[in-house]
Amino acid sequence: MSDFIFTSESVTEGHPDKICDQISDAVLDALLTEDPESRVACETVVNTGLCLLTGEITSKAKVDYIKLVRNVIKEIGYEGYRAGGFDANSCAVLVALDEQSPDISQGVNEADDVNDDLEDNTGAGDQGIMFGYACDETPELMPLPISLAHRLAIQLAKVRHENVLNYLLPDGKTQVSIDYEKGLPVSINTILISTQHNPEIDGLTNEEEIRQKIKEDLWKHVVIPATQDLEIKPNIIKTRFLVNPTGKFVVGGPQGDAGLTGRKIIVDTYGGYARHGGGAFSGKDPTKVDRSAAYAARYVAKSIVKAKLAKKAEVQLSYAIGVAKPISILVETFDTGVISQANLTELIKKYFDLRPAAIIKEFDLRNLPKKRGGKFFRKTASYGHFGRRDLDLPWEKVEEKAAQLAEASKVFL
């Protein structure tokens, strides 16, 4: 099918599930900053007036979890008149954290499939499959629907934080539908923004008048700025623009819906445009291949597209707990490759070390929280882990690998 409409969504940092992702990753950042060898699997739950931290942690670090949680909630914006039943200063914070199972720890510490002298022989922290993807639809080599959905969500949060639209509250969602012809994006079919807001805006109390006011403001202050540098721009006549279709969105955040770490895995990755192995990222230290190997798979896929060896590339990796080397590596280029997928796989095996500890070392994942002032993983916990123009992410830096692949591929041409 070459002509179709594809849709992806994003959510703001104030969405209940994203609150949880950010808290879990803030815990991870704090622990790794003090003890880079920390083993972390932190889950967060939020509901009206309540935040629960649970999971397994083994670390020498000493962290004031309650203070950390309140600070994250406050920075997101749940305080004072914007709290809506979930105030950073008054919500209950419960901490129920255990240590990592020694059975898992043994498998991670000592892989059973390698005999060389490297610390890079750390076994995978669990079994699983991970996917990475890249395509040439955008400069950041991401699919356009998710890229634009994130742009809108970021801008929506920005105008709230900067009080450009002071009636906005923290919770919000965006959704973008793109028209494709012959497999290429050609126009923006629909933009949907649902945003939490005050019950009264500029003296307006009528529901429809409020919705129209928000719609006009969002087009001017969110849609236009977020898309101004794109080749494909929204058209005020042709692009369908929907805002709060139910009429109003006053009750939101954890008061409106409970939140949980790891429930926005498609938002975190490729917006449904590529496959997903099912594992979430947030709250997991780098020995968890759900996270580190997904970053590596993106690194490989982006290197392939950057090297112009394909217009689209999807990479699947699989691991077994306690085993360092991937069980399998599969690459799919959707009939856009300039060399065979078998030859691409050969190059991947030669130029990418995909053992967990090698990935950790390549991206410096244990040390980045400290190097970035205690905030690294938390910044990835909203608006996507890939294609970020606003973050300096090591798995997005593919120029060197792409050059190697481009040169090495010449023997197959």
PLY file of the C-alpha trace (Angstrom):
ply
format ascii 1.0
element vertex 413
property float x
property float y
property float z
element edge 412
property int vertex1
property int vertex2
end_header
0.00 0.00 0.00
1.67 3.21 -1.16
-1.14 5.74 -0.55
-2.33 5.93 3.04
-2.79 8.06 6.16
-0.56 7.30 9.13
-1.20 8.63 12.65
1.03 8.95 15.72
0.48 10.53 19.12
2.53 12.18 21.84
1.74 13.36 25.36
3.05 16.19 27.51
5.21 15.83 30.60
2.07 16.39 32.71
0.31 13.27 31.45
-0.10 10.81 34.37
1.94 8.04 32.74
4.69 10.51 31.85
4.81 11.83 35.41
5.63 8.26 36.40
8.27 7.80 33.71
9.99 11.02 34.78
9.96 10.10 38.46
11.34 6.62 37.74
14.12 8.09 35.59
14.84 10.83 38.14
15.39 8.05 40.69
17.72 6.32 38.22
19.66 9.55 37.59
20.07 10.20 41.32
21.33 6.68 42.02
23.75 6.52 39.08
25.09 9.99 39.91
26.26 8.70 43.31
26.92 5.08 42.37
27.38 4.32 38.65
27.13 0.58 39.37
23.59 0.90 40.76
21.10 -1.72 39.65
17.70 -0.11 39.26
14.22 -1.27 38.29
11.99 1.50 39.60
8.25 1.67 38.94
5.99 4.59 39.84
2.23 4.82 40.30
0.27 8.07 40.67
-3.36 8.74 41.48
-5.30 11.54 43.12
-3.09 12.83 45.93
-0.82 9.77 45.87
2.54 8.67 44.47
3.93 5.16 45.04
7.54 4.16 44.32
8.13 0.44 44.01
10.56 -1.97 42.38
14.04 -3.33 43.03
17.17 -1.29 43.70
20.70 -2.31 44.72
22.95 0.71 45.24
25.43 2.35 47.58
23.80 5.71 46.91
21.70 7.47 49.54
18.71 9.21 48.03
15.89 11.15 49.67
13.17 9.62 47.53
10.31 11.65 48.98
12.09 14.95 48.31
13.05 13.81 44.82
9.47 12.85 43.95
8.07 16.16 45.15
10.68 18.11 43.18
9.86 16.30 39.94
6.12 16.85 40.38
6.74 20.53 41.14
8.97 21.02 38.10
6.33 19.48 35.85
3.87 22.07 37.15
1.56 20.34 39.62
1.58 23.01 42.30
-0.78 25.74 43.44
-3.70 26.57 41.16
-2.40 24.14 38.54
-2.29 21.19 40.94
-5.78 19.84 40.28
-5.92 17.35 43.14
-2.26 16.36 42.81
-0.08 18.95 44.55
3.68 18.45 44.82
3.62 19.83 48.35
0.77 17.80 49.78
0.45 14.50 47.88
1.29 11.35 49.83
4.54 9.68 48.75
4.93 5.98 49.59
8.25 4.18 49.08
8.27 0.39 48.76
11.62 -0.59 47.21
13.39 -3.96 47.49
16.84 -5.17 46.43
17.51 -6.90 43.12
17.20 -10.68 43.14
20.62 -12.34 43.61
19.69 -14.82 40.87
19.35 -12.00 38.34
22.47 -10.27 39.66
24.59 -13.39 39.18
23.52 -13.75 35.55
24.20 -10.10 34.80
27.60 -10.09 36.50
28.90 -13.25 34.86
27.84 -14.04 31.31
28.12 -17.69 30.35
28.97 -17.30 26.66
32.33 -15.51 26.70
35.80 -16.30 27.93
37.89 -13.20 27.19
39.16 -10.80 29.82
36.70 -7.99 29.32
34.35 -6.36 31.72
32.29 -6.16 28.52
31.13 -9.69 29.26
28.26 -8.55 31.44
25.26 -10.73 30.67
21.94 -9.32 29.57
19.67 -8.44 32.50
16.72 -10.26 30.96
15.57 -12.02 27.84
13.74 -10.05 25.22
13.52 -8.53 21.76
14.29 -4.92 20.90
13.73 -2.91 17.73
15.43 0.15 16.33
14.27 2.16 13.34
15.28 5.06 11.13
14.02 6.58 7.89
14.80 9.63 5.77
11.46 11.42 6.22
12.94 14.04 8.58
16.43 15.50 9.21
16.61 13.56 12.49
15.81 10.36 10.52
12.52 9.73 12.28
9.02 9.14 10.88
7.24 12.46 10.32
4.03 11.64 12.28
5.75 11.01 15.63
8.30 13.77 15.03
5.54 16.35 14.52
3.44 15.00 17.39
6.43 15.50 19.72
7.08 19.00 18.37
3.51 19.99 19.19
3.63 18.46 22.68
6.93 20.21 23.46
5.57 23.56 22.28
2.34 23.03 24.23
4.33 22.56 27.43
6.58 25.50 26.59
3.76 28.04 26.28
2.38 26.77 29.61
5.71 27.04 31.44
6.36 30.50 29.98
2.81 31.67 30.79
2.16 32.61 27.18
-1.17 30.82 27.70
-1.55 31.04 31.45
-4.83 29.13 31.52
-3.20 25.87 30.43
-2.71 23.07 32.96
-0.05 20.33 32.80
-1.91 17.41 31.20
-2.12 17.23 27.43
-1.93 15.04 24.33
-1.22 15.58 20.65
-1.97 13.45 17.60
-0.91 13.92 13.99
-2.20 12.21 10.83
0.00 12.45 7.73
-1.05 11.82 4.12
1.34 9.53 2.23
1.46 9.14 -1.54
3.68 6.48 -3.12
5.03 5.83 0.36
6.18 9.42 0.93
4.67 12.05 3.28
2.99 14.82 1.30
0.66 16.74 3.64
-0.70 17.05 7.16
-4.19 15.61 7.16
-5.24 16.18 10.80
-3.83 17.70 13.98
-5.51 16.92 17.29
-4.58 18.62 20.56
-6.27 17.83 23.85
-5.08 20.12 26.61
-6.11 20.58 30.22
-7.21 24.10 31.08
-8.77 26.32 33.72
-12.59 26.22 33.96
-12.72 29.93 33.13
-10.59 31.71 30.52
-10.41 35.50 30.12
-13.87 35.85 31.65
-15.36 33.25 29.31
-17.48 30.54 30.93
-19.42 29.16 27.95
-17.95 25.79 26.99
-17.94 26.35 23.23
-16.55 29.88 23.53
-13.73 28.54 25.72
-12.96 25.78 23.23
-12.83 28.24 20.32
-10.55 30.55 22.30
-8.19 27.67 23.06
-8.28 26.54 19.42
-7.32 29.98 18.11
-4.55 30.35 20.68
-3.10 26.90 20.02
-2.96 27.44 16.26
-1.08 30.70 16.75
1.18 29.80 19.67
1.67 26.03 19.27
0.99 24.76 15.74
2.63 27.56 13.75
5.84 27.79 15.85
6.21 24.00 16.03
6.02 23.57 12.26
7.66 26.72 10.92
10.89 24.99 9.79
9.20 21.95 8.22
8.93 21.44 4.47
5.44 20.03 5.00
3.37 22.61 6.90
-0.23 22.62 8.12
-2.72 24.42 5.92
-5.37 26.40 7.77
-7.92 25.44 5.10
-6.97 21.86 4.24
-5.56 20.55 7.53
-8.25 19.41 9.93
-7.53 20.94 13.35
-9.28 19.45 16.38
-8.99 20.81 19.92
-10.58 19.22 23.00
-13.27 17.47 20.92
-15.32 16.54 24.01
-15.79 20.25 24.73
-13.68 20.80 27.84
-10.71 19.29 29.65
-10.66 20.69 33.18
-10.11 17.58 35.32
-6.83 15.96 34.28
-3.51 14.67 35.50
-3.54 11.96 38.19
-6.91 13.24 39.41
-8.43 12.32 36.06
-6.50 9.10 35.38
-4.07 6.94 37.32
-0.57 6.85 35.88
2.02 4.08 35.67
5.62 3.82 34.47
6.06 2.20 31.08
2.62 2.67 29.54
3.68 5.02 26.74
6.20 2.80 24.95
4.97 3.73 21.47
5.17 7.45 22.27
8.70 6.80 23.55
9.83 5.22 20.28
8.50 5.52 16.72
4.81 6.26 17.09
3.75 2.86 15.80
5.62 3.29 12.51
8.03 0.49 13.45
7.67 -2.62 15.56
8.26 -2.66 19.32
9.60 -5.47 21.48
7.28 -4.59 24.37
9.79 -3.52 27.01
9.64 -0.05 28.55
12.69 2.15 29.19
12.12 4.37 32.21
13.36 3.42 35.65
15.75 0.79 34.26
19.53 0.95 34.63
21.68 0.31 31.53
22.18 -3.42 32.24
18.52 -3.83 31.29
18.60 -4.54 27.56
15.01 -3.33 27.25
16.62 0.08 27.40
20.28 -0.14 26.35
19.76 -2.55 23.45
16.84 -0.50 22.12
19.19 2.49 22.06
21.79 0.37 20.27
19.25 -0.87 17.73
18.33 2.75 16.91
22.06 3.54 16.63
22.52 0.75 14.09
19.40 1.60 12.09
20.21 5.31 11.98
23.80 4.57 10.91
22.48 2.52 7.98
20.16 5.29 6.80
22.75 8.02 7.41
25.20 6.02 5.29
22.55 6.02 2.53
22.55 2.24 2.45
18.76 2.34 2.77
15.95 4.87 3.00
14.35 2.88 5.82
15.92 0.42 8.23
14.50 -1.62 11.09
16.86 -3.64 13.29
15.76 -6.41 15.66
18.03 -7.65 18.45
17.28 -10.50 20.83
18.96 -11.47 24.11
18.94 -14.20 26.75
19.36 -13.44 30.44
22.94 -13.93 31.56
24.25 -14.17 27.98
26.31 -11.29 26.63
26.08 -11.65 22.87
22.77 -11.15 21.05
20.97 -14.36 20.22
19.97 -12.90 16.86
20.36 -9.80 14.69
17.86 -9.06 11.92
17.74 -6.06 9.60
14.84 -5.10 7.30
15.16 -2.32 4.71
11.70 -2.58 3.10
13.08 -2.85 -0.46
14.97 0.44 -0.08
18.46 -1.00 0.50
21.37 -0.61 -1.91
23.00 -3.84 -0.69
21.40 -7.07 0.46
20.09 -7.49 3.99
22.49 -10.40 4.43
25.41 -8.12 3.59
24.07 -5.45 5.92
23.87 -8.00 8.73
27.49 -8.94 8.05
28.51 -5.28 8.38
26.52 -4.86 11.60
28.28 -7.82 13.19
31.66 -6.42 12.15
31.24 -2.77 13.13
28.89 -2.85 16.15
29.60 -4.57 19.47
26.13 -5.32 20.78
27.03 -6.95 24.09
25.31 -5.06 26.95
28.50 -3.82 28.62
29.92 -2.74 25.27
26.75 -0.73 24.60
27.00 0.83 28.06
30.63 1.73 27.42
30.00 3.06 23.90
27.29 5.44 25.12
28.80 6.02 28.61
25.40 5.27 30.08
26.55 4.74 33.67
28.31 8.11 33.88
26.10 10.45 31.86
23.76 11.31 34.75
26.68 12.71 36.77
28.24 14.40 33.73
24.91 16.06 32.91
24.32 17.49 36.38
22.14 14.67 37.68
19.58 14.93 34.88
20.09 12.72 31.87
17.64 9.84 31.68
14.81 11.96 33.07
15.04 14.26 30.04
14.41 11.30 27.75
11.32 10.31 29.75
9.05 12.75 27.93
8.86 13.63 24.22
10.66 10.53 23.00
14.02 8.80 23.33
14.96 9.10 19.66
15.48 11.89 17.16
15.66 14.53 19.88
16.93 17.84 18.52
17.01 19.37 22.00
19.12 16.69 23.73
22.70 15.53 23.18
22.06 11.78 22.99
25.01 9.48 22.19
22.93 6.92 20.30
21.92 9.67 17.86
25.54 10.48 16.94
26.10 8.19 13.99
28.40 10.13 11.66
31.47 7.99 12.38
29.65 4.67 12.14
27.81 5.79 9.02
31.11 6.67 7.35
32.52 3.25 8.25
29.48 1.48 6.84
29.49 3.56 3.65
33.13 2.72 3.01
32.85 -0.96 3.94
29.74 -1.44 1.79
31.65 -0.64 -1.40
32.84 -4.24 -1.67
29.21 -5.31 -2.11
28.30 -2.76 -4.78
0 1
1 2
2 3
3 4
4 5
5 6
6 7
7 8
8 9
9 10
10 11
11 12
12 13
13 14
14 15
15 16
16 17
17 18
18 19
19 20
20 21
21 22
22 23
23 24
24 25
25 26
26 27
27 28
28 29
29 30
30 31
31 32
32 33
33 34
34 35
35 36
36 37
37 38
38 39
39 40
40 41
41 42
42 43
43 44
44 45
45 46
46 47
47 48
48 49
49 50
50 51
51 52
52 53
53 54
54 55
55 56
56 57
57 58
58 59
59 60
60 61
61 62
62 63
63 64
64 65
65 66
66 67
67 68
68 69
69 70
70 71
71 72
72 73
73 74
74 75
75 76
76 77
77 78
78 79
79 80
80 81
81 82
82 83
83 84
84 85
85 86
86 87
87 88
88 89
89 90
90 91
91 92
92 93
93 94
94 95
95 96
96 97
97 98
98 99
99 100
100 101
101 102
102 103
103 104
104 105
105 106
106 107
107 108
108 109
109 110
110 111
111 112
112 113
113 114
114 115
115 116
116 117
117 118
118 119
119 120
120 121
121 122
122 123
123 124
124 125
125 126
126 127
127 128
128 129
129 130
130 131
131 132
132 133
133 134
134 135
135 136
136 137
137 138
138 139
139 140
140 141
141 142
142 143
143 144
144 145
145 146
146 147
147 148
148 149
149 150
150 151
151 152
152 153
153 154
154 155
155 156
156 157
157 158
158 159
159 160
160 161
161 162
162 163
163 164
164 165
165 166
166 167
167 168
168 169
169 170
170 171
171 172
172 173
173 174
174 175
175 176
176 177
177 178
178 179
179 180
180 181
181 182
182 183
183 184
184 185
185 186
186 187
187 188
188 189
189 190
190 191
191 192
192 193
193 194
194 195
195 196
196 197
197 198
198 199
199 200
200 201
201 202
202 203
203 204
204 205
205 206
206 207
207 208
208 209
209 210
210 211
211 212
212 213
213 214
214 215
215 216
216 217
217 218
218 219
219 220
220 221
221 222
222 223
223 224
224 225
225 226
226 227
227 228
228 229
229 230
230 231
231 232
232 233
233 234
234 235
235 236
236 237
237 238
238 239
239 240
240 241
241 242
242 243
243 244
244 245
245 246
246 247
247 248
248 249
249 250
250 251
251 252
252 253
253 254
254 255
255 256
256 257
257 258
258 259
259 260
260 261
261 262
262 263
263 264
264 265
265 266
266 267
267 268
268 269
269 270
270 271
271 272
272 273
273 274
274 275
275 276
276 277
277 278
278 279
279 280
280 281
281 282
282 283
283 284
284 285
285 286
286 287
287 288
288 289
289 290
290 291
291 292
292 293
293 294
294 295
295 296
296 297
297 298
298 299
299 300
300 301
301 302
302 303
303 304
304 305
305 306
306 307
307 308
308 309
309 310
310 311
311 312
312 313
313 314
314 315
315 316
316 317
317 318
318 319
319 320
320 321
321 322
322 323
323 324
324 325
325 326
326 327
327 328
328 329
329 330
330 331
331 332
332 333
333 334
334 335
335 336
336 337
337 338
338 339
339 340
340 341
341 342
342 343
343 344
344 345
345 346
346 347
347 348
348 349
349 350
350 351
351 352
352 353
353 354
354 355
355 356
356 357
357 358
358 359
359 360
360 361
361 362
362 363
363 364
364 365
365 366
366 367
367 368
368 369
369 370
370 371
371 372
372 373
373 374
374 375
375 376
376 377
377 378
378 379
379 380
380 381
381 382
382 383
383 384
384 385
385 386
386 387
387 388
388 389
389 390
390 391
391 392
392 393
393 394
394 395
395 396
396 397
397 398
398 399
399 400
400 401
401 402
402 403
403 404
404 405
405 406
406 407
407 408
408 409
409 410
410 411
411 412
